[in-house]
Amino acid sequence: MITITTTEGLAEYCTQARQHDYVTIDTEFLRERTYYSKLCLIQLAMPGTDDSNAVLVDPLSDGLSLEPLYDLFRDTSVVKVFHAARQDLEIFFVDAQVFPEPLFDTQVAAMVCGFGEQVGYETLVKKIARQQVDKTSRFTDWSRRPLTDAQKTYAIADVTHLRQVYEFLAKKLEENNRSHWVQEELGILTNPGTYIIEPVNAWKRVKTRTSSVKFLSVVQALAAFREEYAQSRDVPRNRVFKDDAMVELANNKPKSMEDLNRSRLLLREARRGDIADGILKAVADGMALPADKAPKAPEGREKLQVNPAIADLLRVLLKAKTESAGVAAKLIAPASDLDALAAGMRDVAALSGWRAEVFGDDALRLCEGKIALAAVGSDVKVVPLD
């Protein structure tokens, strides 16, 4: 099993990879103690049936540059195949602002091929390649050197079995004319906005139950401070303070260190020094924010006037359509979106792109009284109305 530790070795391998239609890729990383993922290992494999053209790349080796790999990412003649690529892509985007092109994500492809929602790699390997994946090394410390034989075997299997999974899914997508479905989903993964978190917008990730202007203004300021602090020091957000502590602070609005020390949920490290100073400043800034510049709570759907009969009909239609298409119902439209449709809202994902092809177009026609549903044996059929 080859481990590449030099830029020259990586460049030579990537040159060979360019002779093929695709290359499979995976990474191992750590993130428990940092804001940004720490890349510890990259696995690569060219088409084949054994391990002979699969390698491990050690990014922790002194002097190794990943630029040859990024050049391969930019080569549009070679498909770059990942499974559940989001975290891998974030690592490469943060490091070099590059995305693999073209990209193929077997988890996304599997969802539109009828394997269920967010299907795991192990499941796909078992169902498609008829192989077992040993996951015992999954949660080991990938930053420690040397890597054990068990770690190397586990890591290389993540790209060798992936070849068979990719070839099967790519063929099935072509046969079913669903390749454009996958491309729509991958557009999210290759959008820089997916990975860039602006501190001023960090508050939107915090779950709150009040729409008070002052409360949300303080939450916004606290979340922005936490994001900036975590990014600048490369520490997890929760190591600064957790969401529940943020909500407590926004409710209590401390003005002094004495007030801060009354907090039940604030970590000890956050009661002094730069974090404590930052919290008090953020609270003061939030309180001083003019009402016309305050953040607005997103409009919830709890008070929608849902027509229960239409909602039930939409559920029947969704079940019929997704069973026919072999796609998980939740992938098309969660229950909350069906209720929103039944209440007259139209800003739901099911009404655009490939989801509209499967369900959304008929859902609209059903809501508008242009079609009906009929039971034909054990099936539900769509009946056009004059």
N, C-alpha and C positions, 0 to 999 in steps of 0.2 A: 504494500500500500504506500503510494508516493505522497510525501508531504512537501509542498513547495514553500521555500523560505526565502527566495530571492526574487527580485524584480525581473531578472533575466529569465528565470525558470517560469514565472507566471506569463511573461510575454510569449515565450515559446509555446506554452500550452494554449494560450488564447489564439495564437496564429493557427494552430492545428484545429481548434474549435471552429474557426471561420470556414473550414472546408466542409462543414456539416450544416444540415438544415436547422438544427436546434441544439441547445445545450441545457442541461438541467442544473439548477442552482439552489443551494440552501445555505443558511448561516446558523451559527450558534453564538449566543450573546448573553450578557448579564445586564440586568437593569434594576435589581432590587435596591442598590445603594446609590444610584445615579439618576439624574434627570434624563440624560441621553443614554441610549443603549451603548454598551461597551462591546464592540465587535471582537469576538475571540477566535472564530474559525469560519472559513468559507469552504463549501463543498461544491465540486463541479464534476459533471460527467457528460461525455459525448455519447452519441448513439452507440448501442452495443448490447451484448447479452451477459457480460461479466464485468469484473471490477478493473480490467486492465487499462481502460481509458478514463477512469475516475480518479480524481485527486483531492487532497485536502490542501488548503492554502492557509498558512499561519500568518495572519495580519499582525501578530504580536512580535514577529521576527524583526530584529534591528535592520533598518534600512529598506525594508520591503515597501514598495509603492504599489498601490492598487490601480494606477493609471492604465496598465494594459487591460485590466478587467473592465474599466470604464470605457475604454476604446471598443471593446467587444460589445458592451451595452449599446453603444452608438451605432454599431453595424446592423443596419436594418435587414440584411440578408439572412441573419441567424435569429431564430425565435428563442427567447430566453424564458425557460419554463420554471415556475415556482409553484409551491403549494402554500396557500394562505400567505400571500406575499406582503401584506401590508407592513408588518414590522421590519421585514427585510428591506423593503423599498425605503422606509423611513431612514434606516441606517445609511443607505447609499445617498439619499437625497441630502441629509444633514451633512454628510462628509464631503460630497462633491457636486451637489445640485444636479444630479443626473438620474434619469430613469431608464431602465432597460427598454429597448424598442426594437422589434415588437415584443410585447409581453404576453405570456399565457399563464393563467393561474388555474391550476387543476381543481382547487376548491370551488371557485366560481363556476368553472365548466361543469363540474359534477352536479352542482345545484340545478343548473338548467337542463341537465341530462337525466334528472329524476332520481338522484341519489340522496335527496333530502337537504335540509338547511344546515350549512356550515359543517359538512361532512369532514371527518378527520382523515389524515393521511393513512393511518393504520387501517381504517375501514376500507379505503379505496384499494390499498395494496392487497388486502385479504380478498376483496370481491373481484378485482380485475386481474391482479398478478398471481393470485392464489398463493401468496406468500405470507409469512408471519413476520412482524417487525418487533424486535426486542427493544422495549422502551425503558429498560432498567437504568440506562445512563442518561436519560433525558434531563434530570435535574441535578446533574453533577456540576462541579465548578469548572467551567470551560476556560477559565483564565489561568489555571494552574498548568505548569509544565514540568515534566513531560506528560503528554496525554497518555492514558492507558490504552491498551489494545482494545478493551471493551468500548471505550469512548470512540476510538477510530472506526471500529466496526459499525457501531450505531450510527455515527455521523455519515459514513459513506453510503449506508443503506438508504438514507434520506434522499439521495439523488440517483442511485442505480435503479431502484424499483420505480422511481418517478418517470423513467423513460417509457416503461410499458403503460403506465397509467396515462401519460400524455398522449401516446400514440392511439390508444383506445378511445379516449375522450375526443381528440381532434377528429378522428374518423366519424364518430357518432354525431358530432356537431355538424359536420359536413353533410352527412346523410339526412339529418333532420332539418337542415337549413337554419341552424340556430347560432351560427358563428357570430352574427351581429348582436345577438343577445349578450354574449360574453363581452364583446367589445364595449357595449354600453356600460356594463358594470365595471370594466377595467378603467374606463375614463375617470372614475372616482379615485382609483388607486394611483393614477399617474397625474393627478391634479396637485400642484404644489400646495394649494390651500388645505388639502387634507392633512398636511403635516406641519404647517406653520400655525402656531398658536400665538396670536397677538395678545399681550397681557391685558389690553383694554377690553377684550372680549372673553377673557377667561371666566368671568362670572357666570356666563351662560351654561357652564358645565356643572354649576352648583345647584343642587335641588333645594328649593325653598317653597314655603307654603303661604307666603304673604306677598302682596303687591305694593306694600307701603313704599312711597317714593324715597324717604330717608333711609329705610332699611335697605332697599336695593342699591341705593347710591353708596352706602357703606360696604355692602357686599362686593360691588364692582371695584371699589378702591382696594379692599383687602385682597381680593382675588388677583388684581393686577400686581400688587406688591409681592404676593407670594410667588406668582409666575416669574416675575423679574428676578427675585431673589434665588429661586430654584434654578433658573436658567444660568444665571451668572456664576453660581457656585457648583453647578452640576450635581444637585442633590434632588431626591424625589420631593414632590409637592408636600406629601404627608409628613415629611421630616421637618418641614417648616411649621405648618399647623394643618390639622385635618379639616374637612368640610364642616363637621359638626361643631368644631371650635369656632370656625368662621361665622356660622349662623349665630352661635351664642354671643360672639363679639358684636355682631351687627345688631343684635337685640339689645345688649347692655350698653354698647357705645362707651367704652372706657375712655376716660380723659387723662388718667395719670397712671403711674406704675402701681400705685396702691389699688386702683380700680382693676388693673390688669391682673394682679395677683389674686383677685377674688374669683377669677374664672375657674370653673370646675374642669373644663375640657382641654385647656391649653397645656401643651407640653412644657416641661420645666425649662427646656432650652429657649423657649419662646418668651419667657417672662423676664428676660434680661438682654442686654446688648443690642446688636443691630436689629434683630427680629422684633424685640419689644418696641424699640424706637420706630421701626417701620410700621408696626401695627397702630401705634398711637397717631402717627402722622396720617396713615390711611383713613382711620376713623374720622379724624378732623377734616381731611380733604372731602370725604364722603358727605359729612354733615354740611359742609360749606358749598357743596355743588348746587347751582341754581336748578330749580324744578324743571325748567325747559331743557336742561342738558342731562337730566337724570335718565338712567336706563328704564326701559319700559318692560314690564313682565310680559312674556309671550302669552298670546291669547290661548287659553286652554279650551278643551273640548268638553269639559265636564258639564257645562250648562247648555249644550246643544239640544235643540228641539228635534230629537230623533224620532222618525216615523218607524215604530217597531215592525210593522208589516213589511215595509220596504227593506229594512235591515235584515229581516229573516229571509226574504227573497234573494237578497244579495249573497247571503251565506250559502244558500242552496246553489246559486249560480256559480259562486267561487269554487265550491266543492266539485261540481260537475266539470267545470272548465279545467281545474288543476289535475283532477284524476285523468281526464282525457289527454292532457298535455304531459302528464308525468312530472309535474313540478310541485314542490311543497307549497301549500296554500299560504303559509306565513311569509314566504318569499315574495308573493304577489301582493298581498294586502293583509295586514294584521286586523284584528277585530275593531280597533279604534278607527281605522280608515274606513271600514265598512259603515260604522255608525256615522262618521263624518259625511260620507256619500249620502246616506239615508236622511241626513239633516240638511242636505242641499249644498254642502261644501264641495269644491272641485279642485282644491290644491292638495291632492294626494298623489303619491308616486304611481299608483295603479293606473292612472289615466294618461301616462306618457310612456314613450318608448315601447320596448318589447312587452312590457306588462299590459299595455293597452291592447296589443295584438291578442294576448291570451285571454284577458278578462275585462280590461277597462272599457273598451269600446262597447261591448255588450252590456256592461254595468250601467253605462250612461243611457243606453237605449231602454234598459229596463226601468230606470228611474223616470224616464220621459214618457213611459207608456207605449213605446214603439215595439216592444217584444213581450212575450209571455213565456212562462215555463210550463212544460207538460211532461208528465211521467209516461215513458214508453217502455214497458217492461220494467227492468231494473235501472234504466237510464233516465236522465233528465235531458230533455231536448229544448232548444230555443225555438219559439214559434213567432214569426213576424206577424205584426198586427197592421191592418190597413189604417 
